[in-house]
Amino acid sequence: MNIWQLLHDQICGEGRKNEPDAADQRLIQAVREEEYQALRLSIGLRTLVLGAVAVMLTIELRWPLALSLYGYLGALAMSGWIQLWLRRPERERPWMHWAFPLVDMTVLVAAVVLPNPFDPYPLPPPMQLGFDTILYVVLFLVLSGLGQSARTVFFSTIAAIIAWTFGTLFILWQPGVSLGLSFDNITTMPVDERIRYILDPWSVRLGEFLPRLVLLAMIGLLLTVSVIRSRHLAARQVEAERARRNLSRHFSPHIAERISQMDDPVGQVKHIEAVVLFADLVGFTQISDRQQPAETIAMLRQVHQRLARAVADSRGTLDKYLGDGIMASFGTPDPGPHDASAGLQAARTMLREMDLLNAERRERGQPDLLLAVGLHFGPLTLGNIGDESRIEYALIGETVNVAHRLEQMTRELQASLCVSQSFIDKLAAETRGDTVIVRDLVMLQAQAIRGLRERMAVWVLPRGAAPDTAADTAASALSRPTIH
């Protein structure tokens, strides 16, 4: 897209094609809200500038010459607050982008060219165009750029050119004023003639009038491009935030943040020790066979919502949904000092949430849902797998397999929670040997784990036993371990 097409889109349509997502009304509303906040800043600064100008004119012109200018300054201040009052993020008024710039520039140029009624000895009218009065017009162009609206800056530039042109014509219509049309190179004139031509107080020189209009146009164009650029940067930031938010729907927030910062799409492999949790519904196939598909999906959404919330509340990572269950980890991608405590807390919360959900289901005449949870602590390999076109953040290692086996063993052990001895050892190290946290768990003799050569001692929470509230409270006190 060339620069002229881009300017056209931004000025005529305020860049709707370049907004983060024209179909997403919330993002559009956010952009409008940002424009409104920028307008508030612009109007606030305008009020301060006008106040400073009033003080400066009072010192320079003294009383009562400055009196007539106070009315113009007040009108400019009122114009700003009126447009702030009319402009609302929830309602777009396109006419404001050209109406108020035209009013402002008309008032500003009128203050420059109209005679001062309190001046007993007025200067020749063309001299009112001097004294750098055009800088006040440039100042208002700069203030319009703070509103973050390319249309407002563009129309302010057009209004400034029109107002200054008509103001100059008004000066030319005054008695005794002439238009200097010397097309010869004034550098070839004799010095005395050149000075008389330049310093003639009753002449409006075309050589000064046209360059001022060109400079106004150039400054306005540069400000318009600057606003367009800043809007594009803001839109990219919104787009990046939306992409990060969408990424967090597929990964846990801290994993999504880590992936979004990767330069290498595949990333580096990492070896750590962490806790892995598997949670799964028992007998889900039989339940789903007796339900309509829509009822099954609704049930899974209720279960997943509760399980995911339990993981998030315990600062864990939800790695993936597994049909009627989930896989989560604690201590990924960076291990922490209370990963086992957080994992046990999440497991207890899941079981409590299932009890609450079953109470609701009984009221509706629906069967109870049984949840099985397995926890294991050990070494993991984690990183992105796949290729540059599609990647998946994965946990790999025997720890994952063992945690899954422990969750499956709950069926034959008639337990709702099954944890490994290595998990208990990690938990003891975190709580410095505090046994309150596991007092509702029962230690079993070493069990054969499919895929492992040696048997492993496991701890279980018998099915039907409610998670110990006192133990859960101890698990929540992660920053205050008991010292023995």
C-alpha positions, 0 to 999 in steps of 0.5 A, a space after each residue: 500500500 502506497 503512502 497516499 492510499 494509506 493517508 486516504 484510508 486513515 483520513 477518510 475512514 480513520 484506518 478502520 481497515 487497520 484496526 485490530 479486528 473490525 468484527 471485534 466490537 470490544 477492540 474497536 471500543 478500546 481504540 475509541 476509548 484510547 482516542 477519547 483519553 488522548 483527546 482529554 489530554 489534548 484539551 487539558 494541555 490546550 487549557 494550560 497553554 491558553 492560560 500561559 498565553 494569557 499571562 504572556 500577553 498581559 505582561 507584553 501588551 499591558 492593560 487594557 490592550 490585552 483585554 480584547 484577546 481574553 475573549 478569543 482565548 476564552 472562546 478557544 478554551 470553551 471550544 475544547 471543552 465543548 468537543 470533549 463533552 460531545 465526544 464519547 467513546 461509545 458514540 462516533 460523531 464524524 462531523 466533529 473532526 472538521 467542524 471544531 478545527 474550522 471553528 478553532 482556526 477561525 477564532 485564532 486567525 480572527 484574534 490575529 487580524 481583527 483590530 484591537 478596539 482598545 488600541 488608540 494607536 493601531 499599527 498598519 494592518 499588514 503588520 498584524 500578520 508579522 510578529 510570528 503570529 503564525 506560530 500560534 496556528 502551528 501550536 494549535 496544529 501540534 495540540 491537535 496531534 495529541 488527540 491521536 486522530 489523523 482526520 482531526 490533524 488533517 482537517 486542522 491543517 486545511 482549516 489553518 490554511 483556509 483561515 490564514 488565507 481569508 485573514 490575509 484577504 481581510 487585511 488586503 481589503 483594508 484601506 491603504 493596504 497593497 499587495 506586493 507582487 514583485 516577481 523579480 529577484 529582490 537580491 538584484 535590487 539596490 539595498 535601499 530599494 530592497 529594504 523599503 520593499 521588505 519593511 513596507 508596513 502597508 504591503 502584504 508580500 506574496 513572497 511571505 504569504 505563500 511560503 507560510 501556507 506551504 510550511 503549514 501544509 508540510 507541518 500538518 502532513 508530517 503530524 498526520 503521518 506521525 499520528 498514523 504511525 502511532 495508531 499503527 503501533 498501538 494497533 500492533 500492540 493490541 493485536 499482539 496482546 490479542 494473540 497472546 490472549 488467544 495463545 493462553 487459551 491453548 497454553 497456560 498463561 506463563 507458558 504462553 508468555 514464554 512461547 511468545 518471547 521465543 525467537 526460535 519457534 522450536 525453542 530449547 529443551 529443558 530438564 527439570 524436576 516437577 510434579 505431574 498431575 493426571 485427573 480423569 472421570 471414572 466410568 465416563 464411557 458408560 455415563 456418556 452412552 446414556 446421554 445426548 451428545 449435547 448433554 455430554 459436552 455440557 457435562 465435560 465443560 462443567 468438569 473441565 472448568 472446575 479442574 482448570 480453575 483448581 490448577 490455576 488457583 494453585 499456580 499450576 500449568 494446565 498442559 492439556 485436556 484429555 477428553 474427560 480429564 486433564 494433565 497438569 504440572 507444577 513447577 513448569 517451566 520453572 521449579 518453585 519451592 512449593 510445587 508438591 504442596 501446590 499439586 496436592 492442594 489442586 488435587 484436593 480442590 478438584 475432589 471438593 469441586 466434584 462433590 459440589 458438582 455431584 450435589 447439583 447433579 443429584 438435585 437434577 436426578 443425574 448420577 454422580 461423577 467419580 474423579 480419579 487423581 494421580 500425582 508424581 514427582 520426578 525428572 522431566 524433559 520439556 520443550 516445543 515439539 513439532 516443526 516450524 509450521 506447528 508446535 506443541 509444548 510437551 512434557 516428556 519422561 517417565 514421570 509423566 507415565 508414572 503419574 498417569 499409571 497412578 491415576 489409573 491405579 485408583 480404580 483397583 485401589 478404590 481410591 480417589 487420589 493416589 500419589 507416589 512415595 517420591 511425591 511424599 518425599 518432596 512434600 516432606 522436604 517442602 513442609 519440613 516433615 509436617 505430617 498434618 498435610 497428609 494425615 488423611 492419606 493411607 500408605 500402602 505397601 509397594 505396588 507394581 507400576 506398569 512400565 517400572 522394574 521396581 515396585 513403588 510405595 504409594 499413598 491413597 485417599 480412599 474413595 468416599 473419604 472427604 479431603 481433609 480440610 485441616 490438611 488442605 489449610 496446611 497445603 494453602 500455607 505455602 509460605 509458612 511451613 511448619 518447622 520441627 
